[in-house]
């Protein structure tokens, strides 16, 4: 038995998506089925989902943090902290 999915999208998005899928030889329903199948195959969304990071701002923030006395852990310190957290979690049944 087939189920129906209804999604509200703005007219421009729908028209643009329809045009794209038609240019690929698909209808929108087929494109959505492809997306759902690919999601199941990938065990999640089948492409990266991330927000844009302003690297210049991130770098400046790190510089300011360091200048104000902030300390960054070394990779060895970070790994030791993670191993300790895992050990504690295992001991506590987490």
C-alpha positions as CSV (number, residue, x, y, z in Angstrom):
1,X,0.0,0.0,0.0
2,X,1.3,3.4,-0.9
3,X,1.2,6.3,1.5
4,X,1.0,10.0,0.7
5,X,3.4,12.7,1.9
6,X,2.2,16.3,1.7
7,X,4.6,19.2,2.1
8,X,3.9,22.8,1.8
9,X,6.6,24.8,-0.1
10,X,6.5,28.2,-1.6
11,X,5.5,28.5,-5.3
12,X,9.0,29.6,-6.5
13,X,10.7,26.6,-4.8
14,X,8.2,24.1,-6.2
15,X,8.3,25.5,-9.7
16,X,12.1,25.7,-9.7
17,X,12.4,22.1,-8.4
18,X,9.9,20.8,-10.9
19,X,11.9,22.5,-13.7
20,X,15.1,21.0,-12.5
21,X,13.7,17.5,-12.1
22,X,12.1,17.7,-15.6
23,X,15.4,18.6,-17.0
24,X,16.8,15.4,-15.4
25,X,14.0,13.3,-16.9
26,X,12.2,13.0,-13.5
27,X,9.0,14.1,-12.0
28,X,9.1,15.6,-8.5
29,X,7.5,12.6,-6.8
30,X,10.2,10.3,-8.3
31,X,13.0,12.7,-7.2
32,X,11.6,12.7,-3.6
33,X,11.4,8.8,-3.7
34,X,15.1,8.8,-4.8
35,X,16.0,11.2,-1.9
36,X,14.1,9.0,0.6
37,X,15.8,5.8,-0.7
38,X,19.2,7.4,-0.7
39,X,18.6,8.6,2.9
40,X,17.8,5.0,4.0
41,X,20.9,3.7,2.2
42,X,23.1,6.4,3.8
43,X,21.5,6.0,7.2
44,X,20.9,9.7,7.3
45,X,20.7,12.6,4.9
46,X,22.7,11.7,1.9
47,X,24.6,14.9,1.7
48,X,26.4,17.2,4.1
49,X,24.2,19.4,6.1
50,X,26.2,22.2,7.8
51,X,25.8,25.8,8.5
52,X,28.3,28.2,6.9
53,X,31.2,29.1,9.2
54,X,32.8,32.5,8.8
55,X,36.4,31.2,9.2
56,X,37.8,34.8,9.6
57,X,35.5,35.3,12.6
58,X,36.4,32.0,14.1
59,X,40.2,32.7,13.7
60,X,39.8,36.1,15.3
61,X,37.8,34.7,18.1
62,X,40.5,32.1,18.8
63,X,43.2,34.8,18.7
64,X,41.2,37.0,21.2
65,X,40.6,33.9,23.4
66,X,44.4,33.2,23.5
67,X,45.3,36.8,24.1
68,X,42.9,37.0,27.0
69,X,44.8,34.1,28.7
70,X,42.7,31.2,27.3
71,X,44.5,27.9,26.9
72,X,44.0,25.4,24.2
73,X,44.6,21.7,24.9
74,X,47.1,19.7,23.0
75,X,45.9,16.7,21.0
76,X,47.4,14.4,23.6
77,X,45.5,16.3,26.4
78,X,42.3,16.1,24.4
79,X,42.7,12.4,23.8
80,X,43.5,11.8,27.4
81,X,40.3,13.7,28.4
82,X,38.2,11.7,26.0
83,X,39.7,8.3,27.2
84,X,39.0,9.4,30.8
85,X,35.4,10.3,30.0
86,X,34.9,7.0,28.2
87,X,36.3,5.1,31.2
88,X,34.1,7.0,33.7
89,X,31.1,6.4,31.4
90,X,31.8,2.7,31.2
91,X,32.2,2.5,35.0
92,X,28.9,4.2,35.4
93,X,27.1,2.1,32.8
94,X,26.6,5.0,30.4
